[in-house]
Amino acid sequence: MRFEDLEVWKRAARLSVHIYQDFQASRDFGFRDQITRSSLSIASNIAEGYERIGEKDRVRFLNYAKGSCGELRTQIYIGMQIGYIEPQTGNRWVEETHALSRMLYGLMNHFRHRK
């Protein structure tokens, strides 16, 4: 299976696009850079893991992607608290990062237990 066919990759890429679009005009370059990079890291690590040979490497990069979900979620919470992200948008993004984390966890377990 190609990473482009994975629902988790599609959703992660879509979330990254939304975050890039919402922060395109932000003048807080440090925050904008951090939140866009962590969002991009989710889909990128899924892709990198799927291009690697060996399930151990694949699981490792899926784990990196899962970690990036937590990093992004933290930045979303802070962004809402400082007024950079509307609560409705932020809550939707938080829920999406939770969903992505669950999907990644399931995918990692699939590869860990595959014979």
C-alpha positions as a Python dict, from the first residue, in 0.01 Angstrom:
ca = {
    (1, 'M'): (0, 0, 0),
    (2, 'R'): (118, 352, -80),
    (3, 'F'): (111, 621, 189),
    (4, 'E'): (-106, 833, -44),
    (5, 'D'): (-380, 572, -5),
    (6, 'L'): (-386, 590, 376),
    (7, 'E'): (-678, 778, 529),
    (8, 'V'): (-455, 889, 818),
    (9, 'W'): (-209, 1049, 574),
    (10, 'K'): (-488, 1221, 380),
    (11, 'R'): (-637, 1364, 698),
    (12, 'A'): (-298, 1475, 832),
    (13, 'A'): (-213, 1647, 504),
    (14, 'R'): (-555, 1817, 495),
    (15, 'L'): (-510, 1943, 854),
    (16, 'S'): (-168, 2082, 765),
    (17, 'V'): (-316, 2267, 467),
    (18, 'H'): (-584, 2424, 689),
    (19, 'I'): (-325, 2536, 943),
    (20, 'Y'): (-99, 2682, 674),
    (21, 'Q'): (-395, 2869, 526),
    (22, 'D'): (-510, 3006, 862),
    (23, 'F'): (-161, 3125, 958),
    (24, 'Q'): (-57, 3255, 618),
    (25, 'A'): (-100, 3619, 720),
    (26, 'S'): (26, 3584, 1077),
    (27, 'R'): (299, 3830, 1168),
    (28, 'D'): (414, 3619, 1464),
    (29, 'F'): (673, 3437, 1258),
    (30, 'G'): (799, 3221, 1545),
    (31, 'F'): (457, 3083, 1634),
    (32, 'R'): (355, 3050, 1269),
    (33, 'D'): (674, 2859, 1188),
    (34, 'Q'): (636, 2625, 1486),
    (35, 'I'): (269, 2537, 1434),
    (36, 'T'): (300, 2490, 1058),
    (37, 'R'): (613, 2276, 1095),
    (38, 'S'): (456, 2047, 1355),
    (39, 'S'): (144, 2007, 1141),
    (40, 'L'): (355, 1927, 835),
    (41, 'S'): (560, 1679, 1037),
    (42, 'I'): (263, 1446, 1091),
    (43, 'A'): (196, 1370, 724),
    (44, 'S'): (567, 1385, 639),
    (45, 'N'): (664, 1121, 897),
    (46, 'I'): (384, 891, 782),
    (47, 'A'): (515, 921, 426),
    (48, 'E'): (876, 870, 530),
    (49, 'G'): (788, 561, 732),
    (50, 'Y'): (602, 409, 441),
    (51, 'E'): (894, 468, 207),
    (52, 'R'): (1132, 287, 443),
    (53, 'I'): (1206, -81, 411),
    (54, 'G'): (1120, -278, 721),
    (55, 'E'): (835, -263, 963),
    (56, 'K'): (1052, -152, 1254),
    (57, 'D'): (1143, 169, 1069),
    (58, 'R'): (782, 215, 962),
    (59, 'V'): (662, 194, 1322),
    (60, 'R'): (934, 433, 1437),
    (61, 'F'): (825, 702, 1191),
    (62, 'L'): (457, 647, 1270),
    (63, 'N'): (554, 703, 1633),
    (64, 'Y'): (726, 1030, 1536),
    (65, 'A'): (405, 1133, 1359),
    (66, 'K'): (205, 1050, 1671),
    (67, 'G'): (443, 1262, 1878),
    (68, 'S'): (394, 1549, 1635),
    (69, 'C'): (19, 1521, 1697),
    (70, 'G'): (81, 1595, 2064),
    (71, 'E'): (315, 1880, 1979),
    (72, 'L'): (59, 2032, 1743),
    (73, 'R'): (-223, 1987, 1994),
    (74, 'T'): (-19, 2178, 2254),
    (75, 'Q'): (39, 2464, 2009),
    (76, 'I'): (-331, 2474, 1923),
    (77, 'Y'): (-423, 2501, 2292),
    (78, 'I'): (-174, 2784, 2340),
    (79, 'G'): (-287, 2951, 2017),
    (80, 'M'): (-646, 2953, 2146),
    (81, 'Q'): (-540, 3094, 2483),
    (82, 'I'): (-347, 3383, 2329),
    (83, 'G'): (-619, 3463, 2075),
    (84, 'Y'): (-445, 3340, 1759),
    (85, 'I'): (-694, 3060, 1696),
    (86, 'E'): (-1072, 3089, 1720),
    (87, 'P'): (-1205, 2841, 1978),
    (88, 'Q'): (-1438, 2670, 1730),
    (89, 'T'): (-1153, 2614, 1484),
    (90, 'G'): (-909, 2515, 1757),
    (91, 'N'): (-1145, 2262, 1910),
    (92, 'R'): (-1204, 2107, 1568),
    (93, 'W'): (-827, 2082, 1514),
    (94, 'V'): (-775, 1935, 1861),
    (95, 'E'): (-1033, 1666, 1787),
    (96, 'E'): (-864, 1592, 1455),
    (97, 'T'): (-525, 1549, 1626),
    (98, 'H'): (-686, 1307, 1873),
    (99, 'A'): (-837, 1111, 1582),
    (100, 'L'): (-502, 1105, 1401),
    (101, 'S'): (-326, 983, 1717),
    (102, 'R'): (-574, 698, 1753),
    (103, 'M'): (-536, 603, 1386),
    (104, 'L'): (-157, 609, 1413),
    (105, 'Y'): (-164, 397, 1729),
    (106, 'G'): (-380, 140, 1553),
    (107, 'L'): (-151, 136, 1252),
    (108, 'M'): (158, 93, 1471),
    (109, 'N'): (-6, -198, 1652),
    (110, 'H'): (-93, -357, 1317),
    (111, 'F'): (274, -356, 1214),
    (112, 'R'): (402, -460, 1557),
    (113, 'H'): (183, -770, 1565),
    (114, 'R'): (209, -868, 1201),
    (115, 'K'): (383, -1197, 1139),
}
